[in-house]
């Protein structure tokens, strides 16, 4: 497993890399947040109120503000979406997609069973047609693909019904380490990363476009959200971040050129390798701090009083840090 860089020698290199990246972005003229040099508002696409559509590749867009970020891949076979957002905003998502293309939505990939990623499934899929035949429905609709654990979570009994209505369930599931397909003249690889944020995590790699939709494994707005009740774990989160680093190509050695892998998180801004590696190292550092405290027999209140996230709170948030510490402490304590 890849470990974080040790010692202080890493810091000057990161600072230098940051200065180079900053000069590149400044030299590229007006820009947006994230990997600004490669993003532009969708030409001629008037996004519905509350949503914003950003173009990050010639045929790849991101819809922001739909509950979760939605990656949109366009091509001759139709539209591929990563996640569907919330039910309340699903009609606006359909409108935003139609503003980009007249092609139907063919495939929706759910990156987890979180409500802000899946409750838009019914409305958004109804605006398309399946890429694979659905033996359980005769109505035209886009194929909804997710890891099998997403289906298990959504179909969990709750009172007299299930946790989610059947109309929201995936129409197709997978369990393999990678589910690969070829659509829109593009290799699309859905990677299983279960046990990170939850037990149903998937990341989606568009190989030719060099874009990865990460789901909630990566969110640069705050510390990782590890839902232990839904099968998440700190080791799974680290494994997932390391796997993302293996799939992500940085802007080297020609740093003045815009080429690099773009990462679309479940929430927050589009990012790249440099931000991912710093985020991964941060998770390792805080995990190790808490692990040492657990070994010393410290209670949760004592660990919180030490504030192991203090040097990162300004970037990722104090409240988010407190929740992260509590989640990691409980996981490591139970493991001990």
NUGUKOL-576043 format. One record per residue (C-alpha): residue number from 1; x, y, z; residue in one letter. Coordinates in nm, 2 decimals. Example, Ala and Ser with C-alpha at 12.3 -4.5 7.8 and 13.67 -1.06 7.14 Angstrom:
<rs>
+-----+--------+--------+--------+------+
!  nr !      X !      Y !      Z ! rest !
+-----+--------+--------+--------+------+
!   1 !   1.23 !  -0.45 !   0.78 !    a !
!   2 !   1.37 !  -0.11 !   0.71 !    s !
+-----+--------+--------+--------+------+
</rs>
This chain:
<rs>
+-----+--------+--------+--------+------+
!  nr !      X !      Y !      Z ! rest !
+-----+--------+--------+--------+------+
!   1 !   0.00 !   0.00 !   0.00 !    x !
!   2 !   0.13 !   0.35 !  -0.08 !    x !
!   3 !   0.22 !   0.54 !   0.23 !    x !
!   4 !   0.24 !   0.92 !   0.28 !    x !
!   5 !   0.57 !   1.09 !   0.22 !    x !
!   6 !   0.77 !   1.11 !   0.54 !    x !
!   7 !   0.97 !   1.40 !   0.69 !    x !
!   8 !   0.96 !   1.76 !   0.60 !    x !
!   9 !   1.14 !   1.74 !   0.26 !    x !
!  10 !   0.80 !   1.69 !   0.09 !    x !
!  11 !   0.68 !   2.04 !   0.17 !    x !
!  12 !   0.91 !   2.25 !  -0.05 !    x !
!  13 !   0.83 !   2.02 !  -0.34 !    x !
!  14 !   0.46 !   2.07 !  -0.29 !    x !
!  15 !   0.50 !   2.44 !  -0.25 !    x !
!  16 !   0.70 !   2.46 !  -0.57 !    x !
!  17 !   0.45 !   2.25 !  -0.76 !    x !
!  18 !   0.17 !   2.47 !  -0.63 !    x !
!  19 !   0.36 !   2.78 !  -0.75 !    x !
!  20 !   0.41 !   2.63 !  -1.09 !    x !
!  21 !   0.04 !   2.53 !  -1.12 !    x !
!  22 !  -0.06 !   2.87 !  -1.00 !    x !
!  23 !   0.15 !   3.04 !  -1.27 !    x !
!  24 !   0.00 !   2.81 !  -1.53 !    x !
!  25 !  -0.36 !   2.89 !  -1.43 !    x !
!  26 !  -0.28 !   3.26 !  -1.42 !    x !
!  27 !  -0.13 !   3.25 !  -1.76 !    x !
!  28 !  -0.44 !   3.09 !  -1.91 !    x !
!  29 !  -0.66 !   3.40 !  -1.86 !    x !
!  30 !  -1.00 !   3.41 !  -1.70 !    x !
!  31 !  -1.07 !   3.10 !  -1.50 !    x !
!  32 !  -1.31 !   2.91 !  -1.27 !    x !
!  33 !  -1.24 !   2.73 !  -0.95 !    x !
!  34 !  -1.08 !   2.39 !  -0.94 !    x !
!  35 !  -0.87 !   2.30 !  -1.24 !    x !
!  36 !  -0.97 !   2.63 !  -1.40 !    x !
!  37 !  -0.76 !   2.61 !  -1.71 !    x !
!  38 !  -0.97 !   2.31 !  -1.84 !    x !
!  39 !  -1.32 !   2.41 !  -1.75 !    x !
!  40 !  -1.57 !   2.63 !  -1.93 !    x !
!  41 !  -1.94 !   2.69 !  -1.90 !    x !
!  42 !  -2.13 !   2.49 !  -2.14 !    x !
!  43 !  -2.18 !   2.69 !  -2.46 !    x !
!  44 !  -2.54 !   2.77 !  -2.54 !    x !
!  45 !  -2.66 !   2.56 !  -2.24 !    x !
!  46 !  -2.89 !   2.77 !  -2.03 !    x !
!  47 !  -2.89 !   2.57 !  -1.70 !    x !
!  48 !  -3.21 !   2.57 !  -1.50 !    x !
!  49 !  -3.22 !   2.79 !  -1.20 !    x !
!  50 !  -3.01 !   2.65 !  -0.92 !    x !
!  51 !  -2.80 !   2.43 !  -1.14 !    x !
!  52 !  -2.48 !   2.51 !  -1.32 !    x !
!  53 !  -2.33 !   2.31 !  -1.61 !    x !
!  54 !  -1.95 !   2.33 !  -1.66 !    x !
!  55 !  -1.77 !   2.17 !  -1.96 !    x !
!  56 !  -1.45 !   2.00 !  -1.86 !    x !
!  57 !  -1.37 !   1.80 !  -2.18 !    x !
!  58 !  -1.51 !   1.84 !  -2.54 !    x !
!  59 !  -1.78 !   1.58 !  -2.46 !    x !
!  60 !  -1.78 !   1.58 !  -2.08 !    x !
!  61 !  -1.98 !   1.81 !  -1.85 !    x !
!  62 !  -2.05 !   1.84 !  -1.49 !    x !
!  63 !  -2.39 !   1.95 !  -1.35 !    x !
!  64 !  -2.35 !   2.12 !  -1.01 !    x !
!  65 !  -2.63 !   2.19 !  -0.76 !    x !
!  66 !  -2.85 !   1.88 !  -0.82 !    x !
!  67 !  -2.79 !   1.74 !  -0.47 !    x !
!  68 !  -2.47 !   1.57 !  -0.58 !    x !
!  69 !  -2.24 !   1.65 !  -0.87 !    x !
!  70 !  -2.36 !   1.47 !  -1.19 !    x !
!  71 !  -2.10 !   1.39 !  -1.46 !    x !
!  72 !  -2.24 !   1.39 !  -1.81 !    x !
!  73 !  -2.07 !   1.20 !  -2.10 !    x !
!  74 !  -2.20 !   1.27 !  -2.45 !    x !
!  75 !  -2.15 !   1.06 !  -2.76 !    x !
!  76 !  -2.31 !   0.88 !  -3.06 !    x !
!  77 !  -2.47 !   0.61 !  -2.83 !    x !
!  78 !  -2.64 !   0.86 !  -2.61 !    x !
!  79 !  -2.58 !   1.02 !  -2.27 !    x !
!  80 !  -2.40 !   0.85 !  -1.97 !    x !
!  81 !  -2.46 !   1.01 !  -1.63 !    x !
!  82 !  -2.28 !   0.94 !  -1.31 !    x !
!  83 !  -2.54 !   0.98 !  -1.03 !    x !
!  84 !  -2.89 !   1.13 !  -1.07 !    x !
!  85 !  -2.91 !   1.38 !  -0.78 !    x !
!  86 !  -3.22 !   1.43 !  -0.58 !    x !
!  87 !  -3.58 !   1.37 !  -0.68 !    x !
!  88 !  -3.67 !   1.74 !  -0.62 !    x !
!  89 !  -3.41 !   1.86 !  -0.87 !    x !
!  90 !  -3.44 !   1.57 !  -1.12 !    x !
!  91 !  -3.67 !   1.75 !  -1.36 !    x !
!  92 !  -3.41 !   2.03 !  -1.38 !    x !
!  93 !  -3.13 !   1.78 !  -1.44 !    x !
!  94 !  -3.33 !   1.64 !  -1.74 !    x !
!  95 !  -3.37 !   1.99 !  -1.87 !    x !
!  96 !  -3.00 !   2.06 !  -1.83 !    x !
!  97 !  -2.91 !   1.74 !  -2.02 !    x !
!  98 !  -3.15 !   1.83 !  -2.30 !    x !
!  99 !  -2.98 !   2.17 !  -2.33 !    x !
! 100 !  -2.66 !   1.99 !  -2.41 !    x !
! 101 !  -2.78 !   1.72 !  -2.66 !    x !
! 102 !  -3.09 !   1.57 !  -2.82 !    x !
! 103 !  -2.95 !   1.22 !  -2.76 !    x !
! 104 !  -3.13 !   1.01 !  -2.50 !    x !
! 105 !  -2.99 !   0.92 !  -2.16 !    x !
! 106 !  -2.88 !   0.56 !  -2.19 !    x !
! 107 !  -2.70 !   0.48 !  -1.87 !    x !
! 108 !  -2.69 !   0.62 !  -1.51 !    x !
! 109 !  -2.42 !   0.49 !  -1.27 !    x !
! 110 !  -2.49 !   0.53 !  -0.90 !    x !
! 111 !  -2.17 !   0.57 !  -0.69 !    x !
! 112 !  -2.34 !   0.49 !  -0.36 !    x !
! 113 !  -2.69 !   0.44 !  -0.21 !    x !
! 114 !  -2.69 !   0.80 !  -0.06 !    x !
! 115 !  -3.03 !   0.97 !  -0.11 !    x !
! 116 !  -2.87 !   1.27 !  -0.28 !    x !
! 117 !  -2.72 !   1.05 !  -0.54 !    x !
! 118 !  -3.01 !   0.80 !  -0.61 !    x !
! 119 !  -3.35 !   0.96 !  -0.55 !    x !
! 120 !  -3.34 !   1.12 !  -0.89 !    x !
! 121 !  -3.31 !   0.78 !  -1.06 !    x !
! 122 !  -3.68 !   0.74 !  -1.15 !    x !
! 123 !  -3.73 !   1.08 !  -1.31 !    x !
! 124 !  -3.40 !   1.10 !  -1.49 !    x !
! 125 !  -3.40 !   0.75 !  -1.62 !    x !
! 126 !  -3.76 !   0.79 !  -1.75 !    x !
! 127 !  -3.61 !   1.06 !  -1.99 !    x !
! 128 !  -3.40 !   0.80 !  -2.16 !    x !
! 129 !  -3.40 !   0.44 !  -2.29 !    x !
! 130 !  -3.21 !   0.14 !  -2.17 !    x !
! 131 !  -2.87 !   0.04 !  -2.30 !    x !
! 132 !  -2.93 !  -0.32 !  -2.18 !    x !
! 133 !  -3.28 !  -0.49 !  -2.19 !    x !
! 134 !  -3.47 !  -0.47 !  -1.86 !    x !
! 135 !  -3.67 !  -0.79 !  -1.80 !    x !
! 136 !  -3.86 !  -0.63 !  -1.52 !    x !
! 137 !  -4.00 !  -0.33 !  -1.71 !    x !
! 138 !  -4.15 !  -0.26 !  -2.05 !    x !
! 139 !  -4.14 !   0.11 !  -2.01 !    x !
! 140 !  -3.85 !   0.29 !  -2.19 !    x !
! 141 !  -3.60 !   0.41 !  -1.94 !    x !
! 142 !  -3.22 !   0.45 !  -1.90 !    x !
! 143 !  -3.03 !   0.16 !  -1.75 !    x !
! 144 !  -2.93 !   0.23 !  -1.39 !    x !
! 145 !  -2.61 !   0.05 !  -1.28 !    x !
! 146 !  -2.47 !   0.02 !  -0.93 !    x !
! 147 !  -2.28 !  -0.21 !  -0.70 !    x !
! 148 !  -2.49 !  -0.49 !  -0.56 !    x !
! 149 !  -2.47 !  -0.35 !  -0.21 !    x !
! 150 !  -2.65 !  -0.03 !  -0.33 !    x !
! 151 !  -2.94 !  -0.25 !  -0.43 !    x !
! 152 !  -2.93 !  -0.43 !  -0.10 !    x !
! 153 !  -2.93 !  -0.10 !   0.09 !    x !
! 154 !  -3.21 !   0.05 !  -0.11 !    x !
! 155 !  -3.43 !  -0.27 !  -0.08 !    x !
! 156 !  -3.38 !  -0.30 !   0.29 !    x !
! 157 !  -3.72 !  -0.35 !   0.46 !    x !
! 158 !  -3.85 !  -0.05 !   0.64 !    x !
! 159 !  -4.19 !  -0.08 !   0.81 !    x !
! 160 !  -4.43 !  -0.21 !   0.56 !    x !
! 161 !  -4.22 !  -0.11 !   0.26 !    x !
! 162 !  -3.85 !  -0.08 !   0.16 !    x !
! 163 !  -3.61 !   0.19 !   0.25 !    x !
! 164 !  -3.63 !   0.33 !  -0.11 !    x !
! 165 !  -3.93 !   0.28 !  -0.35 !    x !
! 166 !  -3.87 !   0.01 !  -0.62 !    x !
! 167 !  -3.88 !   0.27 !  -0.89 !    x !
! 168 !  -3.55 !   0.41 !  -0.76 !    x !
! 169 !  -3.36 !   0.08 !  -0.75 !    x !
! 170 !  -3.08 !   0.01 !  -1.00 !    x !
! 171 !  -3.20 !  -0.20 !  -1.29 !    x !
! 172 !  -2.86 !  -0.37 !  -1.31 !    x !
! 173 !  -2.59 !  -0.45 !  -1.05 !    x !
! 174 !  -2.23 !  -0.58 !  -1.05 !    x !
! 175 !  -1.99 !  -0.73 !  -0.80 !    x !
! 176 !  -1.67 !  -0.77 !  -0.99 !    x !
! 177 !  -1.37 !  -0.55 !  -0.91 !    x !
! 178 !  -1.42 !  -0.37 !  -1.24 !    x !
! 179 !  -1.73 !  -0.35 !  -1.46 !    x !
! 180 !  -1.61 !  -0.24 !  -1.81 !    x !
! 181 !  -1.80 !  -0.14 !  -2.12 !    x !
! 182 !  -1.76 !   0.04 !  -2.44 !    x !
! 183 !  -2.00 !   0.33 !  -2.51 !    x !
! 184 !  -1.97 !   0.66 !  -2.71 !    x !
! 185 !  -1.64 !   0.53 !  -2.86 !    x !
! 186 !  -1.51 !   0.54 !  -2.50 !    x !
! 187 !  -1.38 !   0.27 !  -2.26 !    x !
! 188 !  -1.60 !   0.32 !  -1.94 !    x !
! 189 !  -1.47 !   0.14 !  -1.63 !    x !
! 190 !  -1.67 !   0.12 !  -1.31 !    x !
! 191 !  -1.44 !   0.04 !  -1.03 !    x !
! 192 !  -1.56 !  -0.12 !  -0.71 !    x !
! 193 !  -1.43 !   0.06 !  -0.40 !    x !
! 194 !  -1.67 !  -0.07 !  -0.13 !    x !
! 195 !  -1.60 !  -0.01 !   0.23 !    x !
! 196 !  -1.47 !   0.35 !   0.19 !    x !
! 197 !  -1.74 !   0.60 !   0.24 !    x !
! 198 !  -1.99 !   0.32 !   0.24 !    x !
! 199 !  -2.02 !  -0.05 !   0.13 !    x !
! 200 !  -2.15 !   0.04 !  -0.21 !    x !
! 201 !  -1.89 !   0.28 !  -0.34 !    x !
! 202 !  -1.80 !   0.30 !  -0.71 !    x !
! 203 !  -1.58 !   0.52 !  -0.91 !    x !
! 204 !  -1.62 !   0.57 !  -1.29 !    x !
! 205 !  -1.32 !   0.61 !  -1.52 !    x !
! 206 !  -1.38 !   0.75 !  -1.87 !    x !
! 207 !  -1.05 !   0.64 !  -2.02 !    x !
! 208 !  -1.03 !   0.84 !  -2.34 !    x !
! 209 !  -1.16 !   1.16 !  -2.18 !    x !
! 210 !  -0.93 !   1.10 !  -1.88 !    x !
! 211 !  -1.20 !   1.19 !  -1.63 !    x !
! 212 !  -1.28 !   1.00 !  -1.31 !    x !
! 213 !  -1.61 !   1.05 !  -1.12 !    x !
! 214 !  -1.51 !   0.96 !  -0.76 !    x !
! 215 !  -1.85 !   0.97 !  -0.58 !    x !
! 216 !  -1.82 !   1.07 !  -0.21 !    x !
! 217 !  -1.48 !   0.90 !  -0.16 !    x !
! 218 !  -1.33 !   1.24 !  -0.24 !    x !
! 219 !  -1.47 !   1.58 !  -0.13 !    x !
! 220 !  -1.23 !   1.86 !  -0.09 !    x !
! 221 !  -1.48 !   2.08 !   0.10 !    x !
! 222 !  -1.43 !   1.88 !   0.42 !    x !
! 223 !  -1.28 !   1.57 !   0.58 !    x !
! 224 !  -1.39 !   1.24 !   0.45 !    x !
! 225 !  -1.74 !   1.13 !   0.55 !    x !
! 226 !  -1.71 !   0.77 !   0.67 !    x !
! 227 !  -2.05 !   0.61 !   0.73 !    x !
! 228 !  -1.96 !   0.31 !   0.95 !    x !
! 229 !  -2.33 !   0.22 !   0.98 !    x !
! 230 !  -2.34 !   0.18 !   0.60 !    x !
! 231 !  -2.02 !  -0.03 !   0.58 !    x !
! 232 !  -1.76 !   0.26 !   0.56 !    x !
! 233 !  -1.42 !   0.23 !   0.72 !    x !
! 234 !  -1.10 !   0.44 !   0.75 !    x !
! 235 !  -0.89 !   0.16 !   0.59 !    x !
! 236 !  -1.13 !   0.13 !   0.30 !    x !
! 237 !  -1.12 !   0.51 !   0.25 !    x !
! 238 !  -0.74 !   0.50 !   0.24 !    x !
! 239 !  -0.75 !   0.21 !   0.00 !    x !
! 240 !  -0.99 !   0.40 !  -0.23 !    x !
! 241 !  -0.78 !   0.71 !  -0.23 !    x !
! 242 !  -0.47 !   0.51 !  -0.31 !    x !
! 243 !  -0.66 !   0.34 !  -0.59 !    x !
! 244 !  -0.76 !   0.68 !  -0.73 !    x !
! 245 !  -0.40 !   0.79 !  -0.72 !    x !
! 246 !  -0.30 !   0.48 !  -0.93 !    x !
! 247 !  -0.57 !   0.58 !  -1.19 !    x !
! 248 !  -0.49 !   0.95 !  -1.19 !    x !
! 249 !  -0.21 !   1.10 !  -1.41 !    x !
! 250 !  -0.05 !   1.43 !  -1.30 !    x !
! 251 !   0.06 !   1.71 !  -1.53 !    x !
! 252 !   0.42 !   1.59 !  -1.56 !    x !
! 253 !   0.67 !   1.64 !  -1.70 !    x !
! 254 !   0.53 !   1.92 !  -1.92 !    x !
! 255 !   0.36 !   2.12 !  -1.65 !    x !
! 256 !   0.29 !   2.41 !  -1.87 !    x !
! 257 !   0.05 !   2.20 !  -2.08 !    x !
! 258 !  -0.31 !   2.15 !  -1.96 !    x !
! 259 !  -0.31 !   1.77 !  -1.99 !    x !
! 260 !  -0.39 !   1.58 !  -1.67 !    x !
! 261 !  -0.66 !   1.35 !  -1.53 !    x !
! 262 !  -0.96 !   1.54 !  -1.40 !    x !
! 263 !  -1.14 !   1.42 !  -1.08 !    x !
! 264 !  -1.51 !   1.49 !  -1.04 !    x !
! 265 !  -1.61 !   1.44 !  -0.68 !    x !
! 266 !  -1.96 !   1.37 !  -0.55 !    x !
! 267 !  -1.96 !   1.72 !  -0.41 !    x !
! 268 !  -1.74 !   2.03 !  -0.45 !    x !
! 269 !  -1.50 !   2.14 !  -0.71 !    x !
! 270 !  -1.33 !   1.94 !  -0.99 !    x !
! 271 !  -0.97 !   1.87 !  -0.90 !    x !
! 272 !  -0.66 !   1.68 !  -1.01 !    x !
! 273 !  -0.36 !   1.47 !  -0.88 !    x !
! 274 !  -0.20 !   1.74 !  -0.67 !    x !
! 275 !  -0.50 !   1.80 !  -0.46 !    x !
! 276 !  -0.58 !   1.43 !  -0.44 !    x !
! 277 !  -0.23 !   1.34 !  -0.30 !    x !
! 278 !  -0.25 !   1.61 !  -0.04 !    x !
! 279 !  -0.60 !   1.49 !   0.07 !    x !
! 280 !  -0.48 !   1.13 !   0.09 !    x !
! 281 !  -0.17 !   1.23 !   0.30 !    x !
! 282 !  -0.40 !   1.43 !   0.53 !    x !
! 283 !  -0.61 !   1.12 !   0.59 !    x !
! 284 !  -0.31 !   0.91 !   0.67 !    x !
! 285 !  -0.16 !   1.17 !   0.91 !    x !
! 286 !  -0.48 !   1.21 !   1.11 !    x !
! 287 !  -0.55 !   0.83 !   1.11 !    x !
! 288 !  -0.20 !   0.77 !   1.25 !    x !
! 289 !  -0.25 !   1.04 !   1.52 !    x !
! 290 !  -0.57 !   0.89 !   1.64 !    x !
! 291 !  -0.44 !   0.54 !   1.62 !    x !
! 292 !  -0.15 !   0.63 !   1.85 !    x !
! 293 !  -0.40 !   0.78 !   2.10 !    x !
! 294 !  -0.61 !   0.47 !   2.09 !    x !
! 295 !  -0.31 !   0.26 !   2.17 !    x !
! 296 !  -0.24 !   0.48 !   2.47 !    x !
! 297 !  -0.59 !   0.41 !   2.60 !    x !
! 298 !  -0.72 !   0.76 !   2.55 !    x !
! 299 !  -1.10 !   0.81 !   2.56 !    x !
! 300 !  -1.29 !   0.98 !   2.27 !    x !
! 301 !  -1.33 !   1.30 !   2.48 !    x !
! 302 !  -0.96 !   1.31 !   2.54 !    x !
! 303 !  -0.88 !   1.26 !   2.18 !    x !
! 304 !  -1.13 !   1.54 !   2.08 !    x !
! 305 !  -0.97 !   1.77 !   2.34 !    x !
! 306 !  -0.63 !   1.72 !   2.17 !    x !
! 307 !  -0.78 !   1.82 !   1.83 !    x !
! 308 !  -0.58 !   1.59 !   1.60 !    x !
! 309 !  -0.72 !   1.78 !   1.30 !    x !
! 310 !  -0.63 !   2.13 !   1.42 !    x !
! 311 !  -0.37 !   2.20 !   1.15 !    x !
! 312 !  -0.63 !   2.11 !   0.88 !    x !
! 313 !  -0.94 !   2.26 !   1.03 !    x !
! 314 !  -0.90 !   2.59 !   0.85 !    x !
! 315 !  -0.91 !   2.41 !   0.52 !    x !
! 316 !  -1.17 !   2.14 !   0.58 !    x !
! 317 !  -1.38 !   2.28 !   0.86 !    x !
! 318 !  -1.39 !   2.24 !   1.24 !    x !
! 319 !  -1.73 !   2.07 !   1.25 !    x !
! 320 !  -1.63 !   1.83 !   0.98 !    x !
! 321 !  -1.31 !   1.75 !   1.16 !    x !
! 322 !  -1.49 !   1.67 !   1.48 !    x !
! 323 !  -1.72 !   1.42 !   1.30 !    x !
! 324 !  -1.42 !   1.26 !   1.12 !    x !
! 325 !  -1.23 !   1.22 !   1.45 !    x !
! 326 !  -1.53 !   1.05 !   1.61 !    x !
! 327 !  -1.58 !   0.82 !   1.32 !    x !
! 328 !  -1.21 !   0.72 !   1.30 !    x !
! 329 !  -1.18 !   0.67 !   1.68 !    x !
! 330 !  -1.48 !   0.44 !   1.69 !    x !
! 331 !  -1.36 !   0.23 !   1.40 !    x !
! 332 !  -1.01 !   0.20 !   1.54 !    x !
! 333 !  -1.13 !   0.13 !   1.90 !    x !
! 334 !  -1.36 !  -0.15 !   1.78 !    x !
! 335 !  -1.07 !  -0.29 !   1.58 !    x !
! 336 !  -0.85 !  -0.29 !   1.88 !    x !
+-----+--------+--------+--------+------+
</rs>
